[in-house]
Amino acid sequence: MTGHPTIPEVTDEDIAWVADTMGLDDLDGDRRAFLKRTGTFDVSACPGSGKTTLVVAKLAILARKWHHPTSGICVLSHTNVAREEIQNRLGHTPVGHRLLRYPHFIDTIHTFANRFLALPYLRSNGFPSPLVDDDVAKAFRWNVLQGQERWRFEGWLKRRHKSIDEITFRDSNLSVAMTSGDFPTGAHTETYKKAQRIIVESAAAGHFRYEEMFVWAECVLGQFPEIAASLSHRFPLVLMDEMQDTSQRQAALLGSIFDRTNGPCFVQRVGDPNQEIFKSGQEQNTADPFPDVGEGRTMSVGSSRRFGAPVADLANPLAIVPIDGVGLQGGGPQRAAEFSEHNRNLIIIFPDNNTDGVLDVFGTHLLETFDDETIAIGDCVAIGGVHRPAPEAIAAGHAKFPRSVEHYWGGYSPEVSKSDLHPKTLVGYIHHAQIMIRMSGDTAGGIAHFATGLKRLTRQIGKPERTLERTRKHMAIRSVLAPIPDALARYDQFAQTFLIAMTPVTEEIWQGYAQQFRELARQLCQGDVDLDAGAGFLAWEDPQADLPELESAQANIDNIVKVSSGDREVSIRLGSIHQAKGQTHFATLLLSTYLYDHSSEKIIRWLTGEKSGGNGEVVRNLSRLKQSYVAMTRPTHLVAMALRNSAIAADRAKALEQLRARGWEIRDLCT
């Protein structure tokens, strides 16, 4: 093996180049320090700091100067957000094409473990070509046992609050376990042997769950430790995004390959420990905790571009890991910043047995505080920590009421998540836009969805005009096309025909429009373009056959509540905190929900200013604080909280005084 590849240095000239290429404005000292820093270190980056964009900017600089034909940069995360950001921001550039090809690797931790470790091991040991999918594996395992044998086995598990769906294995000997822990009985029992038969037949058929592939990855490293050295040479620089969501098992596996203490490669981890909401207490990463506590091994980006000082000040006490310096700082929002200094962030106190009026008060407050043009900057959202219905009947007056989001609006459906609509083609965006309009009646939302797709096409073929970075994509596109009357007329005519008149889009019709949109995208770019780069995104895609029937009875399918005041109206979208992770809203209302306790009762002392941080808190409350912090750091302009009256009942007058002193405006529905 030749000498270890070197990592290029990042200069001020490189930063100026990437700022111009990606349209980045005002890269401050912390962000420039991250781009320039070499070696192994952690970055704790606050909400709205643009950490994924910074990672992509650093990758662009390094790829431009990379000269190692067989060694590359490895970028790992839990989703493909970084890869999509590269495609969107740099897909039209040579650097973008370079990053997405060998020798670099940009994908999820699961894909990395499969491609370089688990799949080669399985193939070399005679397993059939594996199909890795939780649902497929569970369906296969469900059918291994038949008739009375399965019925009795299933009943035995149910009496222990388990199910066949939870059966898995813990090692290469296929020792049976449950996803939640040990199998309920020992290996000598007939029941255990039935469970092992299910696992053995599933493995023989090549059906595995995603997490089970880590067993084979660990196995190959145990048998062939030299593979770790080869991978460290293959990837001399490893960047890990969203590190806070990495599990114990994932961290241990990656640590055994890429040694952060003595290894030849450099490992740079980016995340926010205060937004770690996807792991239970049993899954905490103690193998290699993030961020690193070693002296000089962690840097912070504590200034958010999403929101201003008022939101930052209110959210800061709920950060369980203190942010370096003076805490969370608000350097935003990027648009209509003058309307964020209103001092009208809201607390709504409602009776313990009645949530009527909470959403109406929130919507009316927004209409009183902002004009329609300002509200249209982004979504107004109400979210809770629990959003699925309980197996037991819970109604007003029950000790657990309100338990979930549905108790604030009876039409809520937990299965809906509009954020999942990320089509692979432009016509897919149009199909979805038509569905959104039919189901919710929100024509503006459908047009905005389509405009987002057109911007994606623009990014793929060239460098978009800066105006397109605005949140309101439809108005931005019309602004860019305004000096080109023919192009603007074509764009408006298409919106009129397919998103207002709702004429169905057929494959034959699309063939004629695809070229027109390629030309529109060219006119939305600045500088040179590569029209062929958008061919795949302009391909025909059939409407999804399994989308819900568009009956009028499903008009609420998007979980949108509309609140009116006079002749004005605001739409409020409901959802869960977990769905909202990574989103940016115009205004966010955090709803009190119940899991072991009422969330508002458990976080009230952080809202009043009596407590700050997470020292001494039990795991359950640390989880509540993290979820509340995530919710409170979504909005650009206004944050609101819905508190159960019981949260302040012990000393109502004192609590109200403290909340007002912290800068909250109070709306009390109990009086």
VOGU-3710 file (C-alpha; in Angstrom, 3 decimals, decimal comma):
1> mtghptipev> 0,000/0,000/0,000  1,398/3,388/-0,979  1,737/6,397/1,354  -1,429/7,824/2,872  -3,174/10,394/0,627  -2,941/14,013/1,702  -5,921/16,352/2,140  -5,864/19,672/0,218  -5,749/22,895/2,216  -8,613/25,385/1,921
11> tdediawvad> -7,660/29,002/1,233  -9,545/32,305/1,247  -9,557/32,152/-2,554  -11,264/28,744/-2,394  -13,924/30,126/-0,052  -14,556/33,067/-2,376  -14,950/30,627/-5,286  -17,436/28,357/-3,490  -19,414/31,326/-2,149  -19,871/32,565/-5,711
21> tmglddldgd> -20,599/29,105/-7,130  -23,186/28,181/-4,486  -24,579/31,663/-3,898  -23,462/31,796/-0,257  -23,556/35,194/1,395  -21,771/36,437/4,493  -19,718/33,418/5,580  -18,737/34,527/9,096  -15,711/33,539/11,162  -17,112/30,247/12,534
31> rraflkrtgt> -18,262/29,071/9,122  -14,981/30,018/7,436  -13,101/28,261/10,240  -15,038/25,061/9,551  -14,284/25,250/5,838  -10,568/25,734/6,491  -10,057/23,353/9,394  -8,166/20,117/8,758  -7,594/17,026/10,863  -10,081/15,191/13,054
41> fdvsacpgsg> -12,679/17,292/14,894  -16,375/17,680/15,696  -18,706/20,534/14,786  -21,706/21,282/16,983  -23,943/23,377/14,726  -27,173/25,003/15,908  -30,553/24,847/14,087  -30,632/27,012/10,979  -26,845/27,281/10,790  -26,837/25,682/7,328
51> kttlvvakla> -24,580/22,821/8,394  -25,390/20,539/5,444  -24,786/23,427/3,032  -21,435/24,056/4,750  -20,522/20,383/4,402  -21,350/20,538/0,687  -19,335/23,760/0,304  -16,321/22,092/1,895  -16,743/19,046/-0,325  -16,897/21,266/-3,425
61> ilarkwhhpt> -13,598/22,953/-2,521  -11,849/19,675/-1,737  -13,164/17,903/-4,850  -11,923/20,772/-7,011  -8,386/20,266/-5,633  -8,468/16,470/-5,241  -5,723/14,574/-7,081  -5,937/11,003/-5,766  -7,449/8,742/-8,451  -8,140/5,734/-6,188
71> sgicvlshtn> -8,753/7,367/-2,793  -11,683/9,646/-2,096  -13,852/11,441/0,427  -16,459/9,433/2,312  -19,592/11,335/3,393  -22,013/9,463/5,647  -25,388/10,389/7,110  -28,780/8,849/7,879  -30,495/10,261/4,802  -29,405/11,360/1,337
81> vareeiqnrl> -29,859/15,061/2,112  -26,169/15,825/1,487  -26,231/14,009/-1,857  -29,427/15,817/-2,875  -27,867/19,143/-1,850  -24,877/18,399/-4,095  -27,204/17,532/-6,979  -29,263/20,672/-6,446  -26,430/23,122/-5,788  -23,592/21,676/-7,856
91> ghtpvghrll> -25,220/19,245/-10,284  -24,486/21,560/-13,210  -20,786/21,930/-12,379  -17,776/19,679/-13,091  -17,075/19,631/-9,343  -20,590/18,322/-8,656  -20,166/15,530/-11,203  -16,780/14,649/-9,674  -18,180/14,416/-6,144  -20,899/11,986/-7,139
101> ryphfidtih> -18,497/9,556/-8,842  -15,648/7,227/-7,885  -13,418/7,546/-5,899  -15,776/9,500/-3,620  -18,656/7,919/-1,698  -21,665/9,955/-0,502  -24,491/7,917/0,964  -26,061/6,584/4,148  -24,304/4,641/6,911  -26,434/1,611/6,041
111> tfanrflalp> -25,407/1,725/2,376  -21,737/2,068/3,336  -21,922/-0,969/5,648  -23,712/-2,997/2,986  -21,562/-2,096/-0,004  -18,122/-2,421/1,545  -18,700/-5,064/4,215  -21,967/-6,981/4,555  -22,865/-7,761/0,939  -19,377/-8,997/-0,079
121> ylrsngfpsp> -19,345/-11,209/3,021  -22,766/-12,723/2,320  -21,960/-13,398/-1,332  -18,638/-15,021/-0,495  -20,365/-17,295/2,035  -22,951/-18,676/-0,325  -25,996/-16,591/0,598  -28,311/-15,682/-2,276  -28,294/-12,083/-3,460  -29,832/-10,375/-0,422
131> lvdddvakaf> -33,011/-8,326/-0,493  -32,653/-5,830/2,353  -36,022/-4,380/3,315  -37,817/-4,443/6,674  -41,295/-4,925/5,193  -40,256/-7,708/2,812  -38,353/-9,527/5,572  -41,277/-9,259/7,993  -43,736/-10,523/5,353  -41,524/-13,525/4,557
141> rwnvlqgqer> -41,026/-14,393/8,231  -44,725/-14,124/8,925  -45,356/-16,962/6,463  -42,640/-19,417/7,542  -44,946/-21,003/10,114  -48,346/-22,095/8,877  -51,775/-22,909/10,258  -52,142/-23,904/13,898  -48,392/-23,760/14,483  -48,275/-20,071/13,579
151> wrfegwlkrr> -51,499/-19,335/15,445  -50,141/-20,849/18,675  -46,739/-19,210/18,255  -48,305/-15,816/17,562  -50,585/-16,174/20,586  -47,599/-17,034/22,806  -45,827/-13,870/21,676  -48,918/-11,697/22,105  -49,307/-12,783/25,713  -45,821/-11,373/26,238
161> hksideitfr> -46,630/-8,168/24,322  -44,424/-9,242/21,396  -45,042/-10,095/17,736  -43,475/-12,044/14,878  -42,569/-8,710/13,283  -40,058/-8,094/16,111  -38,053/-11,305/15,625  -34,447/-10,717/14,562  -30,953/-12,128/15,221  -27,931/-10,794/17,075
171> dsnlsvamts> -24,893/-12,604/15,576  -23,632/-14,639/12,639  -24,874/-17,830/14,345  -28,391/-16,437/13,920  -29,032/-16,363/17,657  -32,618/-15,189/18,045  -33,493/-11,857/19,633  -36,272/-9,285/19,515  -35,810/-5,789/18,150  -36,518/-4,532/21,683
181> gdfptgahte> -34,119/-6,922/23,467  -33,737/-10,611/24,305  -36,079/-13,351/23,127  -38,534/-14,136/25,957  -37,308/-17,720/26,485  -34,096/-19,761/26,317  -32,519/-21,556/23,356  -33,495/-24,993/24,737  -37,245/-24,364/24,336  -39,466/-25,377/21,454
191> tykkaqriiv> -40,704/-21,790/21,121  -37,166/-20,489/20,644  -36,509/-23,197/18,043  -39,580/-22,097/16,085  -38,302/-18,502/16,134  -34,863/-19,649/14,983  -36,448/-21,609/12,153  -38,076/-18,385/10,989  -34,722/-16,582/11,033  -32,782/-19,413/9,358
201> esaaaghfry> -35,266/-19,728/6,483  -35,336/-15,954/6,036  -31,524/-15,806/5,867  -31,389/-18,754/3,462  -33,778/-16,871/1,174  -31,701/-13,695/1,469  -34,347/-11,613/3,282  -32,869/-9,276/5,896  -33,904/-6,208/7,836  -31,787/-3,062/7,475
211> eemfvwaecv> -30,289/-3,236/10,973  -29,436/-6,934/10,598  -26,871/-6,109/7,934  -24,662/-4,618/10,662  -24,272/-8,165/12,041  -22,552/-9,236/8,814  -20,514/-6,015/8,651  -19,225/-6,656/12,193  -18,568/-10,289/11,323  -16,349/-9,519/8,333
221> lgqfpeiaas> -14,336/-6,963/10,316  -13,867/-9,491/13,090  -12,593/-12,139/10,688  -10,548/-9,798/8,492  -9,347/-6,812/10,582  -7,052/-5,686/7,774  -10,136/-4,467/5,904  -10,311/-1,487/8,270  -6,824/-0,353/7,220  -7,768/-0,720/3,544
231> lshrfplvlm> -10,908/1,391/3,979  -8,956/4,046/5,900  -6,585/4,310/2,947  -9,461/4,213/0,470  -11,098/7,128/2,324  -8,473/9,407/3,908  -11,194/11,935/4,813  -14,549/10,984/6,342  -17,338/13,506/6,975  -20,329/12,406/9,039
241> demqdtsqrq> -23,467/14,583/8,935  -26,335/14,468/11,484  -23,954/12,706/13,854  -26,298/13,155/16,825  -28,646/10,502/15,399  -25,937/7,826/15,118  -26,684/4,780/17,270  -24,292/2,922/19,562  -23,919/0,087/17,063  -23,288/2,396/14,102
251> aallgsifdr> -20,746/4,477/16,027  -18,889/1,367/17,199  -18,728/-0,041/13,671  -17,481/3,219/12,143  -15,026/3,710/15,012  -13,514/0,273/14,379  -12,841/1,290/10,751  -11,977/4,965/11,029  -9,966/5,407/14,226  -10,472/8,994/15,380
261> tngpcfvqrv> -7,639/8,795/17,921  -4,772/7,008/16,215  -5,991/6,307/12,703  -4,336/7,495/9,511  -7,534/9,070/8,184  -9,239/12,266/9,328  -12,799/12,116/10,637  -14,929/15,270/10,798  -18,339/14,880/12,453  -21,119/17,445/12,148
271> gdpnqeifks> -24,387/17,589/14,063  -26,331/19,081/16,944  -26,613/17,080/20,187  -29,609/19,186/21,175  -31,593/17,838/18,217  -31,062/14,144/18,965  -34,704/13,024/18,845  -34,589/9,770/16,864  -32,994/7,542/19,511  -34,254/5,969/22,712
281> gqeqntadpf> -32,265/5,884/25,939  -31,126/2,339/25,112  -29,656/3,452/21,783  -27,433/6,260/23,035  -23,980/6,397/21,487  -21,575/5,800/24,356  -19,011/4,087/22,128  -17,736/7,408/20,772  -19,962/10,231/22,114  -20,715/13,317/20,069
291> pdvgegrtms> -19,488/15,989/20,428  -15,978/15,054/21,507  -15,079/16,250/25,001  -11,355/16,320/24,220  -9,696/19,715/24,448  -9,621/21,491/21,107  -11,502/18,681/19,344  -14,860/20,462/18,988  -15,889/23,732/17,405  -19,330/25,361/17,463
301> vgssrrfgap> -21,489/27,266/15,032  -23,956/28,913/17,406  -25,463/31,587/15,179  -28,640/30,699/13,307  -29,603/32,287/9,999  -33,163/31,009/10,400  -34,523/33,170/13,225  -33,756/36,338/15,159  -32,782/37,070/18,757  -36,315/36,790/20,286
311> vadlanplai> -36,773/33,146/19,183  -33,159/32,304/20,057  -33,532/33,711/23,582  -36,692/31,698/24,247  -35,281/28,423/22,879  -31,802/28,684/24,406  -32,680/27,368/27,932  -33,991/24,124/26,413  -30,597/23,280/24,857  -29,450/20,420/27,087
321> vpidgvglqg> -25,867/20,805/25,853  -24,895/24,464/26,365  -23,842/26,266/23,211  -20,370/27,788/23,432  -19,971/31,470/24,225  -23,195/33,310/24,996  -25,593/30,565/23,930  -27,863/30,257/20,907  -27,717/33,389/18,749  -30,295/34,533/16,221
331> ggpqraaefs> -28,769/36,079/13,109  -31,870/35,807/10,922  -34,312/35,609/9,414  -33,068/36,063/5,881  -36,332/37,585/4,652  -38,580/40,232/6,214  -36,288/40,429/9,239  -37,913/43,704/10,299  -41,123/41,767/11,064  -39,421/39,326/13,454
341> ehnrnliiif> -38,779/41,882/16,230  -42,441/42,016/17,248  -42,220/40,690/20,846  -45,444/38,754/20,241  -44,206/35,183/20,667  -47,222/33,502/22,179  -48,227/31,174/25,006  -51,786/29,832/24,904  -53,077/28,440/28,202  -56,064/26,124/27,807
351> pdnntdgvld> -58,280/24,263/30,310  -57,108/20,737/31,114  -60,241/19,205/29,574  -60,799/21,501/26,571  -58,497/22,306/23,640  -61,194/24,149/21,675  -59,909/27,476/20,448  -56,162/26,743/20,627  -55,666/26,643/16,853  -58,092/29,535/16,323
361> vfgthlletf> -56,148/31,704/18,790  -52,868/30,834/17,064  -54,239/31,648/13,611  -55,920/34,869/14,731  -52,718/35,961/16,462  -50,791/35,486/13,219  -53,317/37,527/11,259  -53,167/40,292/13,871  -49,353/40,360/13,884  -48,446/40,040/10,182
371> ddetiaigdc> -49,833/41,050/6,813  -50,668/38,400/4,223  -47,513/38,939/2,179  -45,294/38,373/5,205  -47,186/35,250/6,325  -46,779/33,835/2,818  -43,005/33,644/3,332  -43,390/30,170/4,796  -45,650/27,590/6,431  -47,556/28,074/9,684
381> vaiggvhrpa> -47,396/24,772/11,546  -48,707/23,207/14,774  -46,787/20,143/15,980  -46,726/17,785/18,953  -44,465/15,076/20,327  -47,241/12,444/20,107  -49,327/12,371/16,948  -50,667/8,837/16,667  -53,931/7,837/18,392  -53,858/5,752/21,575
391> peaiaaghak> -55,167/2,165/21,694  -57,380/3,226/24,618  -60,262/5,680/24,363  -59,123/9,122/25,540  -61,526/12,048/25,481  -61,892/15,398/27,213  -61,817/14,846/30,957  -59,434/11,867/30,767  -56,264/12,293/32,853  -54,119/11,933/29,699
401> fprsvehywg> -56,072/14,499/27,648  -54,807/15,979/25,363  -52,686/12,966/24,526  -51,916/13,620/20,852  -52,266/16,103/18,000  -55,694/14,708/17,055  -57,092/16,114/20,321  -56,597/19,623/18,942  -58,337/18,842/15,633  -60,512/15,799/15,034
411> gyspevsksd> -59,712/15,659/11,316  -56,016/14,961/11,894  -54,487/11,962/10,069  -51,088/10,774/11,368  -50,351/8,961/8,101  -50,020/12,168/6,110  -46,662/13,890/5,719  -46,455/16,401/2,885  -42,692/16,627/3,384  -42,451/13,142/1,803
421> lhpktlvgyi> -43,444/14,496/-1,616  -40,052/14,633/-3,322  -40,717/13,333/-6,855  -37,926/12,101/-9,085  -39,141/14,031/-12,140  -40,682/17,389/-12,998  -43,882/15,767/-14,216  -43,977/13,918/-10,884  -44,083/17,331/-9,187  -47,028/18,269/-11,415
431> hhaqimirms> -48,888/15,034/-10,610  -48,398/15,708/-6,916  -49,360/19,362/-7,269  -52,673/18,388/-8,882  -53,349/15,879/-6,092  -52,548/18,468/-3,428  -54,945/20,953/-5,019  -57,757/18,407/-5,333  -57,358/17,199/-1,748  -56,886/20,506/0,044
441> gdtaggiahf> -58,199/23,147/-2,358  -54,892/24,964/-1,877  -54,096/26,096/-5,432  -51,272/28,349/-4,250  -49,639/25,420/-2,440  -49,857/23,226/-5,548  -48,333/25,922/-7,753  -45,565/26,451/-5,181  -44,864/22,696/-5,225  -44,562/22,720/-9,010
451> atglkrltrq> -42,317/25,815/-8,876  -40,010/23,951/-6,489  -39,675/21,195/-9,100  -38,842/23,728/-11,820  -36,132/25,186/-9,607  -34,671/21,681/-9,161  -34,468/21,373/-12,954  -32,754/24,758/-13,125  -30,110/23,659/-10,603  -29,414/20,519/-12,605
461> igkpertler> -28,626/22,292/-15,879  -26,888/25,434/-14,618  -26,485/28,072/-11,931  -29,875/29,588/-10,972  -30,384/33,305/-10,770  -29,984/34,485/-7,176  -33,633/35,567/-7,066  -34,609/31,871/-7,117  -33,148/31,439/-3,608  -36,277/33,127/-2,258
471> trkhmairsv> -38,693/30,952/-0,300  -41,648/31,854/-2,541  -40,433/30,026/-5,658  -43,449/30,814/-7,849  -43,087/34,577/-7,404  -39,305/34,320/-7,789  -39,676/32,495/-11,121  -42,161/35,099/-12,390  -39,756/37,851/-11,323  -36,860/36,330/-13,284
481> lapipdalar> -39,026/35,726/-16,367  -40,669/39,172/-16,269  -38,145/40,731/-18,737  -38,886/37,851/-21,170  -42,634/38,239/-21,925  -42,917/35,112/-24,105  -41,311/32,909/-21,444  -43,453/34,395/-18,679  -46,579/33,859/-20,757  -45,666/30,181/-21,335
491> ydqfaqtfli> -45,089/29,666/-17,602  -48,381/31,341/-16,638  -50,297/29,459/-19,339  -49,038/26,142/-18,064  -50,041/27,014/-14,472  -53,480/28,087/-15,739  -54,044/24,936/-17,805  -52,764/22,241/-15,458  -52,892/23,731/-11,959  -55,993/25,936/-12,141
501> amtpvteeiw> -58,138/24,304/-14,846  -56,615/20,974/-13,653  -56,313/19,435/-17,152  -54,771/15,948/-16,719  -51,157/15,572/-17,867  -50,716/12,642/-20,267  -47,492/11,176/-21,619  -48,317/12,459/-25,109  -48,934/15,993/-23,872  -45,802/15,922/-21,727
511> qgyaqqfrel> -43,534/15,184/-24,675  -44,451/18,577/-26,115  -43,974/20,434/-22,851  -40,665/18,880/-21,768  -38,650/20,888/-24,267  -40,476/24,091/-23,270  -39,503/23,569/-19,643  -35,908/22,875/-20,601  -35,901/26,269/-22,307  -37,601/27,949/-19,320
521> arqlcqgdvd> -34,992/26,470/-17,000  -32,233/27,825/-19,255  -33,738/31,306/-18,967  -33,761/30,957/-15,158  -29,999/30,339/-15,111  -27,098/32,734/-15,068  -24,100/31,841/-17,222  -23,469/28,634/-19,145  -25,850/25,672/-18,994  -25,753/21,973/-19,826
531> ldagagflaw> -29,221/21,226/-21,198  -28,556/17,484/-21,408  -27,983/17,317/-17,635  -31,732/17,638/-17,034  -32,836/14,834/-19,361  -33,602/12,343/-16,579  -35,561/14,886/-14,549  -37,649/15,722/-17,642  -38,534/12,092/-18,380  -42,151/10,922/-18,226
541> edpqadlpel> -43,373/9,396/-14,952  -46,791/7,801/-14,502  -48,994/9,081/-11,658  -48,674/6,906/-8,557  -51,331/4,238/-8,666  -51,474/3,814/-4,895  -52,230/7,413/-3,944  -55,458/7,957/-1,969  -58,738/8,313/-3,809  -59,491/11,973/-4,279
551> esaqanidni> -62,934/11,983/-2,725  -64,404/15,122/-1,251  -64,579/13,298/2,090  -60,785/13,420/2,137  -60,524/17,182/1,733  -58,580/17,369/4,999  -55,932/14,853/3,876  -53,123/17,415/4,147  -53,882/18,071/7,834  -54,513/21,756/7,162
561> vkvssgdrev> -56,792/23,854/9,357  -57,878/27,240/8,039  -58,488/30,111/10,454  -60,350/33,236/9,306  -60,568/36,753/10,644  -62,768/39,088/8,625  -61,894/38,623/4,967  -58,431/37,211/5,738  -57,399/33,591/6,229  -54,332/31,633/7,336
571> sirlgsihqa> -53,627/27,915/6,827  -52,123/25,935/9,706  -50,579/22,551/8,935  -50,567/19,962/11,720  -47,947/17,271/12,225  -45,395/15,737/14,561  -42,116/17,101/15,869  -40,277/14,216/14,203  -41,784/15,119/10,819  -40,753/18,741/11,340
581> kgqthfatll> -37,095/17,932/12,049  -35,016/19,730/9,406  -37,903/21,939/8,280  -38,131/25,729/8,368  -41,500/27,324/9,171  -42,766/30,890/9,241  -44,506/30,261/12,577  -44,599/27,185/14,809  -47,013/26,231/17,590  -45,806/23,489/19,966
591> lstylydhss> -48,777/21,510/21,283  -48,810/19,875/24,712  -49,133/16,076/24,364  -48,918/13,115/26,736  -46,278/10,371/26,994  -45,888/9,228/30,607  -46,600/12,859/31,569  -48,031/15,997/30,000  -45,147/17,600/28,116  -46,097/21,166/29,074
601> ekiirwltge> -46,001/20,259/32,781  -42,475/18,912/32,422  -40,936/21,818/30,461  -42,674/24,779/32,102  -39,701/25,653/34,343  -37,492/26,074/31,255  -40,084/28,399/29,724  -40,316/30,543/32,851  -36,522/30,773/33,104  -36,248/28,853/36,385
611> ksggngevvr> -34,158/26,122/34,753  -31,699/25,857/31,872  -29,888/22,920/30,256  -30,211/19,232/31,019  -28,021/18,601/34,053  -29,568/16,099/36,439  -32,585/15,339/34,249  -33,831/11,794/33,671  -33,770/10,343/30,151  -37,500/10,912/29,564
621> nlsrlkqsyv> -37,293/14,602/30,302  -34,096/15,018/28,305  -36,070/13,614/25,378  -38,892/16,127/25,972  -36,420/19,002/26,152  -34,776/17,956/22,887  -38,135/17,642/21,129  -39,254/21,028/22,470  -35,961/22,599/21,377  -36,383/21,178/17,869
631> amtrpthlva> -39,941/22,536/17,679  -39,042/25,989/19,011  -36,182/26,390/16,522  -38,247/25,689/13,367  -39,799/29,165/12,815  -38,290/32,215/11,190  -40,723/34,747/12,659  -42,904/33,514/15,522  -42,922/30,697/18,058  -45,947/29,727/20,161
641> malrnsaiaa> -46,643/27,188/22,910  -49,923/25,572/23,995  -49,815/24,876/27,737  -52,240/22,793/29,751  -53,523/24,840/32,696  -52,125/22,179/35,043  -48,610/23,251/34,004  -48,961/26,545/35,914  -51,706/25,677/38,431  -49,352/25,404/41,444
651> drakaleqlr> -48,711/29,174/41,436  -50,547/30,692/38,507  -49,796/34,347/39,213  -46,079/33,749/39,657  -45,835/31,610/36,492  -47,642/34,193/34,366  -45,379/36,942/35,675  -42,271/34,889/34,900  -43,475/34,037/31,391  -44,190/37,681/30,593
661> argweirdlc> -40,769/38,665/31,950  -39,193/36,170/29,546  -40,909/37,942/26,622  -43,970/35,753/26,086  -47,369/37,213/25,249  -50,127/35,305/27,077  -53,557/34,266/25,801  -55,449/32,608/28,653  -58,438/30,495/27,570  -59,218/29,585/31,181
671> t> -60,602/33,003/32,088
//
